[in-house]
Amino acid sequence: MNYKITNGLLTMEAAAKGAEIQSLSGLGSGPSGWLWNAGEIWPKHAPLCFPWGGKMLEGWHEVAGKHYVADQHGFARDLEHKLVEQQANRLHFQLKDSEYTKERFPWSFVLDTVHSLEQNELLTTCTVTNTDKTKMPVRFGFHTALLCPFTAGKSFTDYQFRFEHKESAVRVLCAAGLSTGEEVPVFTNQDVVPLVAGMFDDDSICLKGLKSAWVQLEEKATGKALRLDIAQFGRVVLWTKPNFPGFICIEPWDTQPGLNHGATAHDLMQQPCVKILEPGEMYTWTQRLSIIK
């Protein structure tokens, strides 16, 4: 079931399945709004990646000698979340562990997701609570697909990424969706990175070491932009399908694709960006999506 909220400036719709944003419109958006329409090329809008993002080697992880299924991007995006509260400009969903999740992640947890509209911003706040009796490893990623182009008649080459500061970032290299363990410099001393043909032909660009508090997808001619805050996150993933089919993902991640080799590749406790929560402890991630006109 889908639920709609508005603050008079923006209107957002989210689904109980995955607590996933379905649409965002207003403040000068076109008829398609600001987000990808989950078309056939990629049938998602803005999935939540929990309790990890990306793939894990051979699709499994191990806890106390037992193997568990490790689906790409975790399982939260595929399950029904309970609607806990609905206000005019706010939705609160909740997901708890179940027999299904225990086959993939042998810890008890609660994941609360709150979507709220404030002025020109959509905030999505996700809080995980460890309700287990043992330490629990968690990672998390937002995977929001921004419409590109978002003005009729424009092409993807009319857009660029803009960082708050000039960056000399590091790219985490991946092959077949898994980290190779290698890193290379990228976007050296740049705050603006134009979209150019071929830049996503070898899949996503996973960045670490950014100093900026935000990065935005910006229309060159007008400065109109969709901005995401990234200061809280250890990684930022930029992604779309080859040939720019109509969307760009800017993904604030506290996770990273799993290693394609090594003794720790199947150990959730040893993954980059992992948060180890004590029993009863909670951790919160917030995605702030701002419409810049």
N, C-alpha and C positions, 0 to 999 in steps of 0.2 A: 504493500500500500504506500502511496505517496502522500506527502504533507507539504503544505505551502505556507510561507510566512512573508511578511513585508514590513518595511519601516516607512513606507510612503515614497521612498526614493529608489529602493531596490526591492526586488521580489525574488525569492529563492524557493525552489522545490527540492525536497529530499525524499529518498525512499527508505522504508524500513529495512529492506535488503541491503546489507553492508553499511547502513546509515549513510548512504552515498548521496552526495549532491547530484541532482539531475539537471538543474538549470539555474541560471542567474541572469536577471535582466533589469533594465532601468538605467538611468543616468546616461542616456544617449546610445544605448545598445541598439543594434539592428534587430530585425524580427527573430533572428536565431539566438539572441542574447550574447553572453560573453563566453560561454563554454561550448565545448565540442558536443555534438548531438548523439554520441555513442553509435555512430554509423557502422556499417558493415566492415570497414577497414580496421577499426578498433572499437569493440562494443562496450566501452566504458565511458564514464564522465569524470569521476574523481574518486577512485577507490582508495580505501584506507589500507595500508600495508602493515599488518600486525599478526603475530608477534615478531615478524621479521619482514624485510623487503628483499626483493631479488630472489635468485635461485640459491639452492644449496647443492653441493656436489652429490650427484646420483639421486637427488630427490629424497634424501633422508638425513636425520640427525640421530645421535645416540645419547641416551641417558642411562647411567648405571647398567651398561651392557645391553640395553634393549634398543632396537631400532624403531624410529617413529617417522611417519610420513611427513615430508617437508615440501608442501606445495609452494609454487612460486608466489611470492608476496604474502605468504601466510594464509589464514583462513577467514579473517574478519570480514573481508569484502564479499564473501560468498554466503554468509549466514544472515538470517533474520535477526534484527536488533529490536528490542522492545521499546516502544514509545513510552517514556516515563512522564514527560511533561510537554505541553505545547502552549506557548503564548503568542501574541500577535507577531513578535519579531524574534522568536526563540523556539528551538526544538531540542529536546534532550532524549537521546536514545541510549540504551544499555544492552550490553552483551555479557553473559556469564558463561563460565565453562560448562561443558556438557559431555556426554559420552563421546560425541563426535569430536570435540576439541581434544579430549584426553587421548584419542588415538594419534594425535598430531603434536600435542604439547601437554605433558603430564602434570601440569600445575593447575591449581584453582585460581581464578582471577575474576575481576570485574572490569570491563572496559566501558567507560561513560563517554559519550560523544555529544557535544553541545554545539549546535550551529546557531549563530546570532547575527543579526544585521544591525550595524551601528553607523549612521551617516553614510559614507561612501565605501564602507568596508563589510566584508563577510568574514567573520571569525569562526573558525572551527577548532574547538578545544577538546582534546582527547586525553582522558585520565585513566591510567591503568592502576588497579589496586591488587597487590598480592594477597589473596585470601587463603593461601596455602600455608603449610607448617614449615616449609623449607625455603631457602633462597631461590628466587625465580629470575631467569635472564629474559629481558625484553628488549626488542628493538622496534622501531616504528618509522614509517614514511608516509607522507602525503603524495598523491599521484594525480594532481588536478590537471585536466587537459583544457588549455585555453584556446578559444577559437582564433584561428590565424589563416587568412586575414579577418579582422573584425569590422572592416569597412568595405562595402560593396565596391567592386571594380579594382581593388588592390590585389597585389600578388605578395607571396611570402618575401620576396626580395625588397619589398617596401617596409620591412620590419627589422628590428635589431634587438639584441639583449643589451640592457644598460645596468651596470653595477653601481652601487653607491660610490665606490672608490675605484681608482685604478688598481687592477689586480694582476698579480703574477701567480696564477693558480697552479695547482698540481692536478693532473688527470690520473685517476685510478684506471689502469688498463684492464679491459675485460675481453674474454673470448668465449663465444657461445653462451653469453649471459653470466659467466663466472669470472671472478677476479683472478688475474694471473700472478699477482704479487708485485707487479711492476708499476712504476709511476713515472710520468713524464711532465715537464713544464708545459703549460698551455696558456693562451691569452696573455702573453707577457706584457705587463705594464699597460693594460687596456681596461677602460671602463665601458667601452662600447664594442660589441661584437655583432657585425651584420649577419643576417641569415643568408647563407650562400648555398648554391646547389652542391650536393654531395657531402655536406657536413655531418649528416646522420646515416650515411651509407653503411657504416660499420657499427650501427646501433647507438646506444646512449652515450652521453659524455658525463661521467661521474667525477665531480670536482671536490677537492678538499683544500683546506688552508685558506679559505676566503676570509677577507677582513670586513667586507661590506655587510651592513645590516639588512640590505634588501637587494633584489634583482628584479627587473621588470622587462616585460615584452612590450616594446615601444614602436609606435608608428612613426617612421622617420620624419615625414612631412609635417605632422601635427603635434607630435609629442604626447598624443593620447596613449595611455599605457595601462597594463594590468600588472600590478606590483605585488610581489610576495616577500614577506619578511623571512630572513634566513639566519639571523644571528644565533638562534638557539640550537642550530643543527650542525652536526659534524660533517655532513655531506650535502651537496646539491646536485641533483641529476637533471640534465637537460635531455629531452628526448622527443622524437617523433618518428613516424615511419619514413622510409626513403621517399623522395620526391614530394615531400610536404603535402599530405593529403587534405589539410584543412585544420590542423591543430598542432599546438606546441605544448609540451609538458614542462613546467618548471616545478621540480619536486624537492621540497625540503625534507631531508632524510636524516634520521639518527640510526642508520643502518647502512649496509653495503652488500652488494652481491657476494655470495660465499666464495671462498678460495677454491680453485680447481685442482688443488693438490695439498699434501701435507697432513701431519698428524692431527691438527686442530680443525680440519675442514668440516668435520661432522659434530663438533662440540659447540653448542650454543653459548656456553660460558666464555668461550675464547674468541668470539667474533668481534670485529671492529665496531665501535660505537655502542657496544652492549651496555645496558644498565642492569646491575644486579640488585634486585629489590629484596629486602628483608621481609619476613612475614609481617603483614599489616602495613607495609610501606606502599606509598603511591608515587607516581610520577606523571607529569602533565606536559603535553606538547601542544603548541598553538600555531595554527596557520592563519595568517592575516592576509587576506586578498583585498587589495585596494584598487578602486577605479580612479585613475588619474586622468583628468581632462585638461 
